[in-house]
Structure formats: structure tokens, C-alpha cells
Amino acid sequence: MPKMKSHKGAAGRFSVSKKGKVSRRRAGHNHMLEKKSQKRKRRLNTGTSAEPQDEKRLKRLLGVK
């Protein structure tokens, strides 16, 4: 049987924790940062977990289970 390969685009954007949650970065923290407030940029800088509806699809792309 051939090996299962991970989707490299998804692998760079998401990671799976030991408990099985999928973590992601927040959108909107890449460009045009001068016009955004410090409070908004700090909020966007933190990571978060992916939505439960998307976890099954993301794990399949990442090659987990």
C-alpha cells in the first residue's frame, strides 16, 4: 500500500495538538497593519482552534487518523 501524504498547504497552516484539536492562526494579521489598532493586532496575533465542523476534513488533509 502507498503511504498517505499530508496536504502541504494545510500542513503549513494547521497543526494538531496531543488532545486532537486543530489549531490555526487568525486571519487579517499579514498586511496593512498600520491602519489597525494595537488592540486589534494583539487579538489577531493569538492562535485559536479550528471550528468543530471543519476538524474532520482538516485531519484528513493533515493525515491524522
N, C-alpha and C positions, 0 to 999 in steps of 0.2 A: 504494500500500500504506500502511496506517496505521502509525504509529510504535509501537514496542514500549515499553510503560510499565513502570517498575520498581514492585515491590510496596513501598509506602511503609512498611508495618510492618516488613518485613525490612530496608529500606534504613536505618532508624534503628538497627537492632541489629547489623548485619553490615557489614563493608567488605572489599573485595578488594584484595590487595596487588599490586605490579607483577609478581611471580612467579606470581600466580594463586591464592594461598592465601586462604582466607576467614578473617578474624579476628573474634573475638567477645569479649564480656565474660563474666566468671564470674558464676554465679547466687549469690544469697544476700548481696549487699552493698548492699541498699537500705533495709532497716528492721530493727528490733530489734538494733541494733549494740552496745548497752550490755552485753548478756549474752555477746557473742562476744569471745574473747581477741584481743589485739593481733596475735599471730602469725597467727591465723586471718583477721583482717581484712586484714592485709598480703598474705596469699596470695590472698584473693579480689579484691584491688584490681588485680592484674595481668591483662593481657589474655592470650588464648591463641588457638590456631587451632581452627577447627571440625573435626569428625570427617570423614575422607575419604569415608565413606559418604554424608554429607549435602551434600558440596560441589557435586555436580551439580545437586541440587534448589535449593540456595541461589543458585547462579549464575544459574539460570533465573529465579528470583524477582527477582534484582537486575538482570537484563537484560544480563548479561555472556555473550557467546557464545551 
